[in-house]
Amino acid sequence: ELLNDIEKSKFHTITAKLLYASKRVRIDIQTAVAFLCTRVNAPNIGDWNKLQRVLKYLNAYPNEYLILNADRNIHVELFVDASWGSHPIGGRSHTGVFLTIGGGPIYTKSSKQKMTCASSTEAELVALMEGVSITLWLMKFLKAQGENVTYFDIYEDNKGVVALINGDMQQVLQQRHYNVKYNTVRDLVKKYKTARLTYCPTDKMWADFLSKALQGSSFREMSSVIMNSGTSNQLKMKGVLSNKVVAIK
């Protein structure tokens, strides 16, 4: 059952406000909000209930906030994941990107992909290119600030993609847009040596949090890493830190 015009307007307004918060300090709701954003044109009762669940979560944990820190020796790490065919309407996949130079993300992305992929490998390639694009911009920015950062690490939990890019035999993918994405990343890894692609197990793939819905202990564990709040919260409980923790609220 679709919402009436008043409820639809309210759904759109609240979702827009949550989008603002999720892009800045409440990274832990970014995945849920990304899926809600796909429903603002024709929300139904089920979508409204999902929105209420997000609001209940925020009310239960109002003091969560994002903490950022970095070591002097900057190390750029990119975690990329994709959830294949997770959007039933259109069969689109969902991209998750987690980019960090220390503690906490300086960039995250959780969004529906703009093209339909025929396999999980293709979906991972699309997500990989989305993450690599912003990372290349970051590398140029750091260089302009005088930082000597010559390469970045990419972590991927799809063994097929890792083998495809790190392998000695170059492949030719049938679809041109996938072929271009594949060759772009491969050149960065094999030719220019500005990126290193490494397999990462799913339980340590932080971008997994941004590509699909998690529950229970998996959600809490990855949420503390995404928000970089686990260690400080433990220290606070022991009374080691005061309330004047440097944070973005």
Disulfide bonds with the S-S distance in Angstrom:
none
